[in-house]
């Protein structure tokens, strides 16, 4: 059995926390939107959105979900713009990856822009997320992490 290279180990240590933070952000934003509009605006049909919401609802008690969502909705003006920029950068990267003919230099530039927008987003959301997680019970935080681990089981790099 071979051991992963230091680069892969470092990537794995970075990927899980970033993935948890991004998914918690999505849960908060989408949950806030659904609460605000009583579920009438959900029509996107995106499987990842449904999965994220289902995991959040299954993981957090009603009081924990309400406390977490209240902080994230209150602080949304701090991080919504950087979240939109992150989404645009991710879409640009996907377009470059699928472009015909493939342009490695343009793909590299799009990847760097995506990384930079991700860094800005994490800086912008970190205080809100830390406060929101602080309002969730210890059991709720454990459930969120366990839920995220279950969701990642089929997606881990071998």
PEPEVEN-V282869 format. One record per pair of residues at least 12 apart in sequence whose ideal C-beta (glycine too) atoms are under 6 Angstrom apart, sorted by the first residue. I is the first residue (numbers start at 0). GAP is how many residues later the second one is. If there is no record, write none. Layout:
# PEPEVEN-V282869
{{I GAP} {I GAP}}
This chain:
# PEPEVEN-V282869
{{19 128} {22 29} {24 100} {25 26} {26 25} {26 29} {27 41} {27 44} {29 19} {30 38} {31 37} {31 41} {54 92} {54 96} {58 84} {58 85} {58 88} {59 80} {63 72} {63 73} {63 76} {66 68} {67 64} {67 68} {70 60} {70 61} {71 60} {74 53} {77 46} {78 45} {78 46} {81 38} {81 39} {81 42} {82 38} {84 32} {85 31} {85 32} {85 35} {88 24} {88 25} {88 28} {89 24} {91 18} {92 17} {92 18} {92 21} {95 14}}
